[in-house]
Amino acid sequence: MGLMGKKDGTSKPKNGTINARDIVRNPDIISLIPGKYVIISDRSDFGNLTRAINIMAEANWKCINMSTMSAGIYMGYILMERIG
């Protein structure tokens, strides 16, 4: 996933990817995202993905693309762009 684990159970963004669950658990992690773009991922019912998108929207990010795939489990990927 391109993430580095931390003691608090969340991951620091690395290589432009982050798990939606980590954003929901610790919204402050958004401030650690480098650059203008990041890919958020989630699996199954996408509940965390929806919550993460809304959290990021409040922090001046916008969703510019979404992709899903199914290979025994549903995966969703969202490309977010920092605005402002």
C-alpha positions, 0 to 999 in steps of 0.5 A: 500500500505504500504506507508506514505503520505507526504505534497509534494504528494509523499509517503515515502517507508515503508514495502518494497513497493512504488507507481511508481507515487511517484518515477516519481514525486520525484526520490529523494525518491529512496534514502529513500528506505531501504534494498536491495529489493523493490516492485513498483506498478502501475495501468492502462496503466503502464506508470508510472511503465515504467518510474519508472523502468528506473529512478531506473535503472539509480540509480543502481537498476534492475528489477528482476520480474514482475507480473500483475493482473486484477480485474476490473483494471490492476495492475502491480508489479515489484520487484526491486533489488539494485545492486552494 
